[in-house]
Amino acid sequence: MPIRIPDALPATSVLQQENVFVMTETRALHQDIRPLKVVLLNLMPKKIETENQIMRLLSNSPLQVDITLLRIDKRESKNTPKEHLNSFYRDFEEIRNNNYDGLIITGAPLGLVAFEDVVYWPAVDEIIQWSREHVTSTLFLCWAAQAGLKSLYNLPKQTRAKKLSGVYTHQLSKKHDQLTRGFDDEFKAPASRNADFPVDYIKDNTDLEILAQSDQVGVYIMASQDRRQVYLTGHPEYSARTLAEEYQRDLEAGLNPDIPVDYFPNDDPSQEPKGSWRSHGYLFFSNWLNYCVYQSTPFDLADLTPSKD
């Protein structure tokens, strides 16, 4: 089954050109099926690009997924047209009383900013707390993983001395878990963050299960025992060129960034990078939708029980 998104959303034409099965709202109205209702809280500046990336991964599932795009920052965007935001995004007050099968909170370029200095941190914190009673499973990506640890465990931000950027090899910490079902023992995934997730820090300060990790990256996948909260510290949704664009942006900003690890052929930024993590990304999102959302959510969302965490 496909993802269900508005007919006019840019992602519709982009994904259809890639031969991804996308069901528009018009067609979905004629199907007698209860789709999974998933909210995407998009905190990235280039919202359309992030929509395409996330929806591309959500599409690789036999489940029909109904996407609600959520925003919380009303300031004018430099990277996304105002018309797009007004047409396709909803405000939290519009959905506050609803229940959802899933919630995805994206990363944000805020790795060096203290939570109390983030303009919309109180709103993010409120939504995370709200999700404990209104969402079957919440997926935190990159910066959002730090936000989840702060909101749910009151853990202070851990910051690396140097930005982590590149494609890193990870190992499974727990074999035969449903979230990593089908993964190779070692797999690659991109990272682009200043946040730090040391294995011992997570073990000593939370009750989360660590499912995948790396000597270079630290914790990559961790989750609550009941899988109501799932944390992913990297970016499997990234396209092949995303790290290259970030590298060029940092160069132009005079930040003197290191060349992303294991990314450009021969470490030569003039050469075209290749994606080596797509299969892992598709598999992770499919597993999350199936095992953490679909297999756990009630048929009637009114019967959703609050999280005990």
Secondary structure, DSSP 8 states (H G I E B T S, - for coil): --EEE-TT-HHHHHHHHTT--EEEHHHHTT-----EEEEEE--SSSHHHHHHHHHHHHTSSSS-EEEEEEE---S--SSS-HHHHHHHEEEHHHHTT--EEEEEE---S-TTS-GGG-TTHHHHHHHHHHHHHHEEEEEEETHHHHHHHHHHH-----EEEEEEEEEEEEEESSTT-GGGTT--SEEEEEEEEEE-B-HHHHHHH---EEEEEETTTEEEEEE-TTSSEEEE-S-TT--TTHHHHHHHHHHHTT------BTTSGGG-TTS------HHHHHHHHHHIIIIIIITTS-SSGGG------
